[in-house]
Every structure is written in structure tokens, then in C-alpha cells.
Amino acid sequence: MPPGGETVGRNGFRFVSLLLASLSLSFATPLAADEFRSPSLTALRVDWRAALDQLRTEINNRPQVAGDFIFVPRRSVPRFDPRAMPALVQLNAVSSQLFTGIARSPVPVLLPFDAAAYLEAQRSGTQTPLALPRYQADFNPADMFDAGPAGYSATFSLEPGAGDGMPSRTFARRVEVQITGSALVYDIADPAGGRGEPVKPLATIYPDLRKFIREGYVRYAFTRFGAAYVVSIQCLDSVAKPRRLACKEAYPVAERFLKALHVAGGQRTRQLMDVASDPIDRPAARSADFSYRPSGDIIPNTGYRKQGGHPDPMAYAQIRFPLEKAPAFVHSQSYAKRDKDDRPTAYPWRDNFCESRSFEVWQCGGGYGHQGEDIRAADCPSPGDGREPCDPRQRGVVAVRDAMVIRASKDQAATLEVNSRTEHIRFRYMHMNPQALNADGVLNGRIVTEGEKIGVISNYLDHPAGTSMHLHFDVQLFTRDGWIWVSPYATLVSAYERLIRARGREVGPEIASTPQPVAHTLTEDVIKPDLREGSSGEEN
């Protein structure tokens, strides 16, 4: 039976049905040219009995650590007793001291945290705060832990020189390791999905573990207790650079992390339901102004090696538009025709998801693209006639949904994660000033509400004035390959229609001349014609 149990089994019928649906939704329900659909998701059946059996074995049979000595607790030391209190209640009570909300996860939370040993040491009086790293295989939590109805995400770090038994290598900066476990996976047509190679040293622990490099990360995907898990480290599929880890250097860190994983918490909940793909509702009234070109219709010859875009009719979530006010414009910031003030501020909108960049995006032809869409606010109107004053440096950016923030203090990108019974999705905002985000408290763990102002449009790209004044917005879905970038274009069109309370008009393509990059484009921002296959760019 394929991973995931009966949700993809039963004589293969359901598996084939989902596969056909993900490859071509038009087989089931043909769409009009300008219609959008919601995504479909598969709910995995979690085997909590297997998880609890493993937990009982770990707690009742584990020798304990006190100082530098290993000992077996005396009979007088309280032992784990599932008859006295449910296993998960005891476990969550301990783990929630370190990982807030861990009991909200419907899948077993696997973390590099030996909660069983920690629990026994706490009860026997041998545990102290200074000994905590001993129970985490030298990995430190990085202030990002999100557990909710779909699953959980967490980030840990390994400091330079840390980790007994690690290869004799050095890395100048700490290595961040991400893990996500989910009972929901998105069904998407994915040209690179399911690839990877086995990891023989870990095959006994994780029989279906596969390792692969994708979209700037080395990823280890596996199924445990029926749920889908992915461990990932951002890296370069090439030689190491001063500020970036080579993927070969990341392998031993990831494998140490995998060996250290234990069931640390979670809660048995009502089985999640599959989510079907349906046409989405759109305003009945028609806008007199708003028009947009079709999804995938990028400016000709601006894709990787002059390839075209990626038509995608999916509105992946019903969101609030990310800019505070209309009008706003989705346009290329690298190739678009501009007005006399060098601003692409006009309808119709145009998709730029697959414009040529040095970033891996396997939804785009050749595997490279932009990862998201560039959005520009309208110019401030001329003063007078009672118009509201407008500061072009204070155009508001808002939360598209109720969500948890994922952002370290040095990041110029802020990510919002939605974790519900019907969604496991991320929205990333880029080019806002990090100092301003810090001052506003837009940091790991903050909960924001839909429509809440979280910043202003800026031009930050590693330094002030590093790019043009715009917002980069992208969408990532959790799949069996981890968090995958998908086109947000139809999602933004749909959100904008709700903002202006009117339906836009799709306009067809026309022949255009070969564009040239505009003057503000950075040399590292657009792929050079002679870029070789297989190289990986940094996150934009």
C-alpha cells in the first residue's frame, strides 16, 4: 500500500483518481477560460497506536542520564504508567514547557528532543536547565514552533563546532534545520515530485526515506505513523560560499537530526477529511477598470532560456489582498514597459511567476523562475480637490489571513503560516525593511489577523534601495516533497476582485517584442543566458 494508508489505497482506485485530478482538472469539470479553482488536498490517516507503542517502549526501557553517568532508575523512582494517566497527557505536559501548543498537532510531533529521558530525569531530580542540550542532540530550538489542526513546523539550529561525533568540518554560521509533519498534503501536478534517493544508513529507522535537492534545499522526506514529514536545510548544490552552506556539507547535519528524532507530543483528534477542488465564487458585478492577462502569460522571452510561463488556474486560498488599498498592479519589476516616471502602474496585470531568475522553481519550464509575483501600489494622486494625503513610502502591507509569523530578526522576508483542518499553506512577503519589521514586532511566533497592517512597501534587498519599490508575494504548499512554491497569480486576481468587489476582465495575449531588463535590475537577479544546468541560486 502506498504511504498514507487507505486514503490513497483501496485497490488503487482512489490513488488513480487523485493522480488524474492533479494532472488535469479539466478531465472532470471543464473550466471557462477565465475561471479559477480551489486546490484539492489528501487527508492522511495517522496511526496513533503505533506512535504510542513506540513512546511506551522508549519511556519504560530507557536507561537514564545523570551528569556523566548512565543509570537505571531505582524502583522508588516513579515510572511512566499509562493506567494512571494517558501517555500523551504526560508527554505533552513535559514538552509544552519547551514547545508551546504542541498538543494541537494531530500528527505525532517528531523533534530532536528525548522527552522520555527528560521526563524520567525530571521526576528523579537529576534534570537541570543546563543539561537541556543533552536531550536535544546539541540542536537548539530557533524560536519557531507552530502546531495546529493540520500538523506542525519547527526550526532548530546547530552552532559551529557543536555536535559530538560530527565530521571534522567547520562552518562559520549556525545551520538551521526545518521539520514539518502534516496530516494534509496538497495534490498538485508536480513535474519533480516523488524523486529522491534512499539513505542506506537510516533505512532501518525510516524505510521509505528519500533524499533530494530541490528549490535551494536538501530535503529528506519520509512517512511515519501514516503522516508525511520533511526535514530540510537551505544549501547550495555547488561549492560552499562564505555565507552559504554547500548541500554536501548539510548532509551530516540533517542525518544527525533524523537520528535524534523522538515522539515529543501531539494529540489524537478526529480524522481530517479530504478537500475537493471546486470552482471558486467570484463577484457578480463587473469592474469597469480592472483587467488582467491569463495565468502563465509572461512577457515573451523573459522565462528561463526564453521558455514560457506556467498556466495555473488555482486560487490556492481565499485571502485578503496583501496591499492595504486599491488600485494595485501585478507587473514585472525587471522587464515591464514603464511610464514617464519609470513605474509599471497600469492595468492589465501580467503574470511574472516564471520570469527568469536564479531561483529554482520546478513548476516553471527548465526548473528556474521568480518564485512569486511582484506587486506595485498606485502612484499617489496629485494633491488638491479634497484628496486624502498620500506618502509613497507608507503604502500599507497587510496580513492576508489569520496566521503565525515565521521570521528571524535579520530576515527581510516575513512568512505567514496558516495551519487549519483544511489548509497547510504559507505566504511570504519580501523587500520590507528588517529594522521596521523588528520595531513592529513582526517576528517568530507572533499571531496576526487578516487585514492587520504588518509593514509598508519598500525597496529592501539585503540593503536599503536594493531593488525597486514593490512587494514580492509568494505562496508555498506542503506536499510530500515539503514546502513547494506555486503560482500565486490566480490567488491574487481572486483576492483583488474581493477587495474591489467586482470581477476583472481577462484580456488575451498579443505579440510583443523581445524585452530587455530595465536599468534597476541587479545583475544577480536575472539569469544570464549562459547559466549552466543544475546550478542553484539563493533565495530572492
N, C-alpha and C positions, 0 to 999 in steps of 0.2 A: 504493500500500500504506500502511496506517495506520502511525504511528510505532511502533517496536518490532519491525519485521521480521516474520519468519514466525511468531512466537509469537501474533500476532493476525491473520495473513493467511490464506493458503491458501484462496482463493476465498471468503473471508469466513466460512467455516463456524465456525472456532474463535472468531472475534470475536463472532459472534452467540451462540454457546454461552455464552461468558463473560458477555456482556451479560445474557442471560436468567437466568443463575445469580445474577448480582449483584442483579438486580431482584427476584427471588423464588425463594429456595432451595426453597420448597415445591413448585415445579413438578417438581423432580427427586425429592426424598425428603421426603415429608411428615413433620413432627415432631409428637410428642406435645406437649401444651400446655406442659409443664414441661421440655422437652428443650433442650439448648444445642448449638451447632455451633462448630467451629473456622473461621477465615476462609480464603478462598482467595486465592492470590497468583499473579500472572503473572511469569514469568522472561523478561526481555528479552535478546535476542541482541546482544552487543556486537561491533561491527566494529573490532577492534583494528588491522586492516590500514590502514584509513583514518586512525586516530589516529597510527599510526607514520609514515605518509606525510606527515602534517602536521608531525610532530615533525622528521623529516629535513629537510624544507623549511626550517623555522624555524632549525635549527641550522646548516645548511650555507650559507644565503643571507643570514643576518642581519649587517648592519654592527654593530660593537661600540662600546661606550661606555667612554671612559676620561676621568675628570674631566669637563670640559665639552666634550670633543671626541668626534666620531664618526669611527671609522677602520675600515678593513678589515684584519683580521689579516694579517701577513706570512706567506709560505709556511712559514717556520720555526716558526710557532706551531702546535702540534698541533690538528688539526681532528677533528670527530666522524667516526668511521669505523666503520660498523656491521659491517664484516668483522672488525675487531679485537675488538670487544666488543658484545654486543647493546645496542640503543638503550635499552631500558628499564632495563637494568642500570646503564648510565652515568647515566641520568636520575635513577633512584631513589637512587643513591649520593649525588648532589648534593642532591636535595630532602629526603631523610631527615634531613639535618643540621638542617633547619628544621621539618620536619613528620614527627614520629616515626611510623613504621609505615606510611608512605604506600604501600609496596609491597603491603600487604594488600588494597588495593582492587581488585575485579575489573572496575571501570569506569575509564576514563581520568579521572584526578583533574584537574579544571579549577580553577585558582586564579589570583588576580591576582598571579602570580609568573612572571616571564620567565626560566624555568630555562635556556633555551638561551643567552641573553645572559649570564646569571650564570655558566654553565659555561665559556663561552669567556673571559670576563673573569678567572675564577679560574685558568684554565690559562695565560693570558698575563700573569698577575701584576698586572693592573690593578684587581682587585676588592678592596675593603676593607670591613670591617663597617659603617663609616659610610655607605657607598654603598648599603646594602641597600634602603632605601626606593625608590631609583631603579628597582629591578627589581620593585617591588610597586605601582606607580601610586599611591604615597602611602598605601596601605592597610596597616595593622598587624595581624598575627595577634593574636587575642584569647585565646590560651591554650586554645582548644578546637578540637582536631582529632581526629577519630575515623575510622579506616579499618578495615574488616573485610570479611568474606566477601560482604556484600550491597552494599556501596558505601562512601561516606564522607560526613561532615558537617564543616563548618569555619565558624568565625566570624572576621570581620575588622572593623576599625573605621577610620573616617575622623575624624581630630581636627578640632575647629573651626578654620576658616581654612586647612586643608590642601587640596591638590589644585590644581595649576596648571590654569587654564582653566575652573574651575568657575564657575557663575553667581555674580554679585555678591550673595550672600546670606549670612546669618550663622546659626549655630545654636550655642546655648550649651553643648551637651553633645555628646560624640562620638556618631557614628551607627554602630550595629552592623549589619553585613550578614551574613546567613547564606546558605550554599550547601550543598545536598545533592545528590549524584548517586547513583543506585541502579540496580542490575540487577533489583531486585524491586519491584513495585508491588502494593498491595492492591486487590482487586476489591471495592468496596463500592457499595451503592446510594446515590448521592450527588446530591441534588437540585441542587446548584450546580456540579457537576463539569464540566470542559471549557469553561467560559466564559472570556471574555477578549477583548482587542482586540489587533491587531497593533501592533508598534513599528516604524514605517517606517524610521527612521534606522539600525536594526540588522537590517533584513530580509536584507541580503546576507550577514551573518555567521550569523544564526540565522533561517532561512526560516520555521520554524514557531513562533517566539517569540510568546507572548501575555502581556499584562499585565492584572492584575485585582487588586481589593482584596477580601480575604477574611479573616474572623476576626481582624481587627486588624492585618493585614499587607498591604503591597503586594507582590505576587508576580509574578515573571517565570518562566514555565515554558517549557521547550523540550526537544527531543530532539537529542542529539549522539552520533554514533558508535553509535547504537542504544540508548543509555542515556537515562534520564529525569533531568533536572536542574531544580531550582527555586532561584532566588535571591530572598530575601525581606528586608524591612525592616519592623519594627514601626512603626506610624504611626496617626494619626487621620484618618479620612475626613471632615475638617472643618477649621476654622481651627486654626492651631498654638496650643499651650499652653506655658507656661514650661518644663514638664518633658517634653513630648511633641512629637514631630515631626508636622507635617501630611504626609499622603501626597504631596501635590503637591511638597512640599519634598524628599521622599525620591527622587523620580523621577530627577533628575540624578545623585544618588549611586549609585543602582542601575545606571544606564546606563553610568556611568564604570566601575563594577565589571565589568559584562558586556564592555565593550570591552577590558578588561585581562586577560581570562581566557586562559590558555595551558594546554596539557597539561603537568602538573608531575610526573606519576608514575602509578603503578598497576601491575598485573601481569595478563597474560593467564592465565586459570585455566580449569578445567573448567566447561563451561556449567552454570549453575544450572537446576534443574528447577522446573516449575510446582508449586504446592502446592494440593491439592484440599481442599474443605470437607467435613468429616465430622462426624457426631455425636460428642461427646466422652464419654469414660468418666467415670462418677461412682460414688461409693461405693455398695456394695450395701446396707449397713446403714442403717437409718433413724434420724434423730435424734428423740429424744423432745421436744426443745425448739425447735430451730431451724426457723423458718418465715419465709417471705418473700412479698411480693406480686409480681405479674408485672412484668416489664420494661415500662417505659412508663407504669405505673400511678402517676403522681404524684398528690399531693393535689389534688383538684378545684379548678379556678380559680386554680392557682398558676403556670400556664405563661404565657408571653408573651401578653398580651391574652386571658387565660383559655383559651388553647389547651391541648390535652392533651400527653401525653408522646410519646416515640418508642420503640415496642416494638422491641426488638433482641435476638434470641436468640443473638447471637455471644459466645462466650467467646474474646476476641481473643488470649489467650495463656494457657498453663498456668503460673501464677505462685504464689509463696508469698504468703499473705495479708499485707498491709503492716503490720498490728499484731502485736506480739510474742506476745500471748496472747489467748485467747478467755475469756469472751464479748466480742463487739464488736457494734456496731449501726450499720447504714447507715440514716440518717434525715435529714430536712431539719433544718438548723440555723436556718431562718428561719420555718417555718410549723408545725412538728410540735407535736402535743399533748405536754405535759410533765408530769412527776411533781411531787410537792410540793417538790422541790429544783430545779425548772426544768431537768430533764435528760430528753431523749428516750432513755431506756435501757430498751428492751423489744423483744421480738420481736412481730410480724413486722417484717422490714426493709421499707423503702419507697424506691423509685427517686426520685432528685431531680436527675437529669441535665438535665432540661429545665425546671426551675423558672425563673421569671422573673428574669433578671439583665440587666445592661447589656453582656453579652459576646456576641459573635457566635458562634453555633453552628448551622451550616446543616443539621445533622441534626435540629434541632428546628423545630417549626412557627413560621413567621414569621422564622426566622433568628436568634433570641436564646435563650440558655439559660445554664445553670450551668457547663458545660464538664466537670464531673466529678461525683463523689459525695462527700458528707460522711460521715465515719466517726467514731463516738464509742466510746471504751472504756467498759467496765462500771465502775460505781462500785466503790470499794474496799470490801471486806466489813468488817463490824464486827470489831474486834479480839477475840481470845479463841478458845477452843476449838482452839488449835493452828494457827490460820490464819496463812498467810505474811504478814508485814508488807507494807503497800502504801502507796506515796506517789503520790497522784493526779497529781503534777507530774512523775512519772518513768515514765509508761506508754510502753513502748518502741515505736519505729517501726523496721521492718527493710526491707532490700532485698528486692524481690520476685523478682529474678533476678540472675545474674551480669551485670554491666553496667558501662558507663563513666558517670561523673558529669558532668553539664553544670550548672555553677553558678559564677557570679562571686561575689566575697566580699560584695557588698552585697545579694544576692538572698535573699528569704525563701522562694523556691521552689527545690527541688532536683529535677533531672530525671535519670533513668537511661535510657540508650540501649542497646538490645540490637541487635546487628548480626551476623547469622549467615547461613548459607546458606538458611535457611527463614524468617527474620524480619527486619524492619527497623521497630522499634517503640520508642516512648518512654513512660515512666511518670513523671508529675510529682507531687511531694509539696509541699503548701503549708501555711503557718501555723506552721512550726517557727522557732525564734528564730535569726536570722542569726549572732549572736555565738557561740551554742553550736555551730552548724554549722561556723563557721570554726575554732573551737577543736578540733573533732573532725576537721578536715581534709577535710570534705565539699566539695570544690572541683573545678573543671575538671580532667579527666584522671584523677581517681582511679578505680581499678578496685575495685568492691565485689563481694562474693559473696552468693549467695542466702541469706537468713536473717541476714545480718550487721546488727547494730544500727547505725543511722545517725542516730538522734536520738530525741526524745521528743515526744509530743503536746503542742501548745502553743496559744496564742491570739494569735499574732503576725499582724498585718495592717498593714504599714507602720510599726507601732509596737506595743509590748507591750500586751496586753489589748485589741487592736483588734477581736477577734471572740470567739466562744465557744471553749471548749476542745474542739477536734476536729481531725481530719486531713482535708484536701481531697485527693482522689486522682483523677487523670485519666489517660487513655490517648490517645496520638496515633499515627497510622499514616502511613507515607509512601505517597503516591499521586501521580498526575501533576499534581495541584494542590498538592503539597507536603505538609507535616505537617498532618493533619486530625484534629480531636477526634471521638472516637466514644464511645458509651456504655460505661462500664466495669462496668455493673451485673451482667450475667451473668458477666463475668470474676471479679468479687468473690464472687458467690454460689458459683461453682465452686471458687475458692481457699479460701473459708471451709469448704466441705464437706471439702476435703482436710485442712485444719487440724484439724477436729474429728473427722475420719474417719467421717463419717456424712452421709447425704443429707438435705437440708432438705425441707420440705413447702411447696409453693406454695399460697397461700390466695387466694381470689377477692376482687374488689373489692366494697365495699358503698357505699351512698350516704352521703356526708359533707357536712356544712355547709360554707359558704364560709369558709375560714380567714382569719385576719388575721396580718400579720407580728408576730413576738414582739418584746419590748422591746429585745433586744440588737442587732437588725438595724440595720446602718448605713444611712443614707439613700441612699448611693450604691450599696448592694449589691443592691437590688431595683429593677427598672424601675418608674418611675412610670406611671400609666395614660395620661398624655398624651404619652409619648415618641413622637417623630415617626419615621417610617420612614427608614432609611438612616443614622442616627447610629451611631457606633461607641463602645463602652465600652473601658475599659482592661482589661488582663489582671487577673484576680482573684488 
